[in-house]
Each structure stands twice: as C-alpha cells, then as structure tokens.
C-alpha cells in the first residue's frame, strides 16, 4: 500500500490520520505496515483526503487522479 509514502510526502503525522479515521495511532501504524487490514470505510476516507482513488492507495493503478464522482 502507498499509505506511508502518501503521508510522508505531505509531512503528516500518523496521529493526525488516526484522528481522521477515528482510531488509535498504533492501529493506523499497523495499517501502514500491513499488520492489520484497513477497513473499507477508512480507505474511502483516505482516498477522499488524498484526492485519489482506493485503487491508487492499494497500488492497483499508478494513476493518481481520482475517478469522477458519482452524482
């Protein structure tokens, strides 16, 4: 996953993203390291936060641009 690189590129602390996802910093660290699976709702929040797609976060595409939003 690209969670760590996305966070570091923007100089964001794990604690800040943990707050966004309403989880503990340690839990977020486990998402980044792959020790814990990240819930779908958290992936959605991160994709919106980073203005990208879940596919990009999960390294299923190299296209950083998000998909068009459903209206």
Helices and strands as residue ranges (DSSP letters): H 3-9, H 14-21, H 25-33, H 40-50, H 54-57
